[in-house]
Amino acid sequence: MLSQNKGLHLLGHLTFDEELSDVWGYTDSAGNEYALVGRHNGVSIVDVTDPTQPTVVYEVPGYGTKWRDLKTWKNHLYVTAESSPGLLIVDLSNLPSSSLTYQYWVHDSITFYRAHNLYIDEKGFAYIFGSDYGFGGAVILDLNPDPKNPVPVGVFDENYLHDGFARNDTL
């Protein structure tokens, strides 16, 4: 069985010299559009406002891994990876400027260094799946008080969860 790409036309192309794992979209307050790209050695923020001229505007270095998962909440990017050092948080509020800041989330009571996936619901709760915390269930963080310093609000750790989704507070 074959599929045809009817109505699709390549507008632009950007070459990376390493494996890619995930892509997420983001639009800044001025309406500029970005592709947030998980790379083997970090994350690239690519301006795709003009899709014929995609341009890397910022790169966040990271430890080598085959898997990164990326999601946004308001003007912050959250990244999990199957390598240290844990949850990466990038403040996107200065885009389109290339002077962005980033940090790794650290908390006294819940510590993980690797995680496979994350999901952020419409209320601002992040669900971290497949981490090296406990059995690798779900670590639940509230992003609302301070997006740079999420607050742990729960853990489901009876079984490993590879991926997940939450709706109306139900995981």
Secondary structure, DSSP 8 states (H G I E B T S, - for coil): -----TT---------SS-EEEEEEEE-TTS-EEEEEEETTEEEEEE-SSTTS-EEEEEEE----S-EEEEEETTEEEEEESSTT--EEEE-TTTTSS--EEEE---SS---S--SEEEE-TTSEEEEES-SSTTS-EEEEE-SS-TTS-EEEEEE-SS--SS---BTTB-
